[in-house]
Amino acid sequence: MAAGTIGPCTEDRGNPSDDIRRSRRVRRRLPLIELMLLVASIAVCAAFVLDWLG
């Protein structure tokens, strides 16, 4: 039983490095998504203001 549990543990130790790399990739993509959301929200607000003024 112990030998069976040690195997997955060693495999799990290697996986967090891959997860960290994935999280870094996600962190790099998040600012782009946030910028797109900000631009979209500003465009919607501008459209409402223009409709309200016009």
N, C-alpha and C positions, 0 to 999 in steps of 0.2 A: 504494500500500500504506500509506504513512504517513497519508494523509488518512483512510483507512478505520479506522486504529487510533486516530486522534485523536477521532473521533466517539464511539465507545464509552467512551473515557476521560472525556470531558466528561459523558456520561450517568452514568457511575459516580460522578463527583464529586457529582452531585445525589442519588444514591441513599443514601449514608451518612447524610445528614440524616434521611431517612425511616427508615433502620434505627435511628438513635439515638432517634427518636421512638417507634418500636416497642419498643426496649429499655426506654425509660422506662415505657411502658405495661406491659410485662412485669414490670418491677421493682415497679410499684405492685400488680400482681396477686399476686406471689410471697408477700408477707407474709400475705395472706388465705389462700393455700393452706397456708402453713406453720402458721398458727393452726389451720386445720381439721385438719391432721395431728396437731398437738399435742393438740387436744381429743379426737380419735379415739383416740390412744395412751393418754391419761389415762383415757378411758372403758374401754378394754380392760383396762388395769392395775387399775382399780377393780373391774371385773367379776371378774377373777381373784382379787383379794384377798377380795372378798365371798364368792365360792365357796369359797375356802380356809378362811375363818373360819366359814362356815356349814356 
